Amino acid sequence: MKNNLAPSRKAAKFFLFSRNLAAWRLGASFFLLAATVSGAELIKAADVDGRERVLNEAGKVHVVIYSNEDVQDRTRAAGRALDEFQGLPEFRSVVVVDLRDSLANLAKSYTQRRMVRDLDAEALRVTPFYRKNGNAGDPRREVSAVADFSGELSVRLGWREPAETLRVIVFDRHGREAARWEDLKDYRPLTLAVKKLLSTDGT
């Protein structure tokens, strides 16, 4: 009798194992699907300091500002419009410099060194706002710019062609796009959007 029951017990165990494995696989599939649907794909890039930056890092409100030789003054103005948020732990901004078809491609090292000097000056400029917001850290560790020589990052951000307009994207704390402007001229909508996102608990 024992010999007859042994195969049946093995078959039952195998059946239960297979059923549990199938259930686990199904659950994993649903988890991956949910992560794809609800989660935002991370947008990463190396900045001119050689550090990898996540332009839509979870837990922070990110402002990504477009720049090139034609709009650099407007880019700086947009940065100044965000001064009140500088130093807040939940806020980050980064400038993406679109250098497609630019002479800068012939002197990449020089271009990056010049951008680093500009960032050094910008860090000094925003230091008082860091202190006002209770941040005693070094702003230079967070002030960031990406030299997009190939245009690959710009295209990924939806900027398929260079433009003589000020483009800005705001990502919420989930890394999802919350606002976008293709020709920002009035900075109040930008500051209001950032202030609203920072005032929420991120849920």
N, C-alpha and C positions, 0 to 999 in steps of 0.2 A: 504493500500500500504506500509505504514511504517513497518507494522508487517511482510510483505513478504520480504522486503529488509534487515531487521535486520539480519536474519540468513546468507544471502549472504555476507554481510559485515564482519560478524564474520568469515565466512569460508575463505574469502579473506585475512583477517588479519592473520589467523592461517597459511594459505598457505605461505604468505610472511615471517612469523616468522620461519616456518619450513625450507624454502629455505635458509634464512640467517643463521640459525643454521647449516644447512648442509654445507654451504659454509665456515663458520667459522671452523667447524670440519675438513674440507678438507684442509683448509689453515694451521691449527695447525698441521695436520698430515705431510704436506709437510715441515713445519718448523722443526718438530722433526726429520724427515728423514734427512734433510739437516744438522742439528746439529750432527747427528750420523755419517754422511758420511764425513763432512768437519772438525768437531771438534775432538780433541784427548781426549781419556779417561784419566782422571787425575790419576796419580799414587801416592798414599799417603802412608806414613809410619811414625811411631814414632821413633825419633832418641834417642840416649842415654841420651840426656838432658831432655827427656820427652816431647819434642815439636813435633807436627805433621808437617811433611815436605811434600810438593808437589814436587816430583822429576822432574816434567815437567810443572811447573807453567807457565801460559801464560804471555808473555811480557818479559821473560828472557831466555837466553841461558843456559841450564843446562848440566853439564858434570857429569855423574854417573860412578864412578870408582869401579871396583870389587876388593875385597881383601880377603885373608885368610892367614893362617900361612905360606903357601908356597910362596906367592907372595907379602908379605907386603913391602919388600924393593922396589920392582918395583912399587908398589902402591904409595909409598912416592916419588919416582922419577917422576912419572906421575904428582903428585901434584905440584912438584917444576917446572915442565915444564909449568904449568899454572900460575905461579907467576905473569906474566905481566898483567893478567886480574883481579887479586885479588883486590877487592874494587870497581870495576865498578858496577854501579847499575843494569846493564842488565845481569850480569854474576853471576852464582852460581855453586858450585860443591858440591858433596856429595859422601862419600865413603860407599859402602855397604859391610859389612864384613860377608862373608858366613861362618856360624858356624855350618852347618849341620854335624852331626856325629862327633862333636868335643867335647873334654873334657870340653870345656867352658860351655857346657850345664849343667855340674854338679856344676858350680860356676858362675851363671849368674850375680849376684850382683857384685862380684869381677871383672868379665870381663868388665862390664859396667863402673865401677869406674876407671879401668885402661884405658879404651878408653877415658873417660872424661879427665883424666890427659894428655893423648896424645894430645887431642884436645886443651887443655889449652896451651900446648907448641907450637902447630901448630899456634894458634892464635897470639902468641907473634912473631913467626917467620915471619908471613906474614904481620905484622903491617906496616913495611916500604913500602910495595907495596901498601897498602891501602892509605898511606899518599902521595905516589908518584902519585896515581890516583885521588888525591883530596878528598879522603874519610876520614873524621875525626871521623867516627864511631868506635864502638868496634867490631873488627873482630870476637870475640868469639860468638857473636850473630848469625853469619852466618856460621862459620866453623862447619861442621856437619858430623856425621857418624851414620849409622844404624847397630845395632847388629842383624843380621838375624839368630836367633837361629833355627827356623823351616825350613828355606829355602823357605818359601812361597813367599817372595819378590823376591828372586833370580829367582825362576821359572817364576814369572810374568814378569820379565825382560828378559826372554828367556834363562836364565842360568839354565838349567834343572839339571845339575850335577855339583858338585864342580870340579874345574880345577886348574892346576898348571900354568896357563897362565894369562896374564894381559888382562882383559876384560874392555872395555870402551864403553859407549853409550853417544852420544851427541843429545840433544833435542833442536829443534829450538824454536823461540819465540811463535809459535803456539802450543807448547807442542807435536810436532810430531818428531819422530825419524829422525834425519838427517844423522847420521853416526854411525857405529858400528865396533868395532874391537874385535876379539876373542883371539888374541895373539899379542898385541901391543908391538913392540920392538923399533921402531923408533918413537919418540914423535913429530916429525915435522908435520906429517899429522894431528895429533890431534890439535896442536896449529894453523895450517893453517885453519882447518875446523872451529874452534871457532872464529878466527879472521874474517873469511869471513861472518859468521852468525852475528857477532856483527856489522859488517860494513854495513849491510843492514838495511832498515827501518822497517823490520818485516812484510812487506806486502807479 
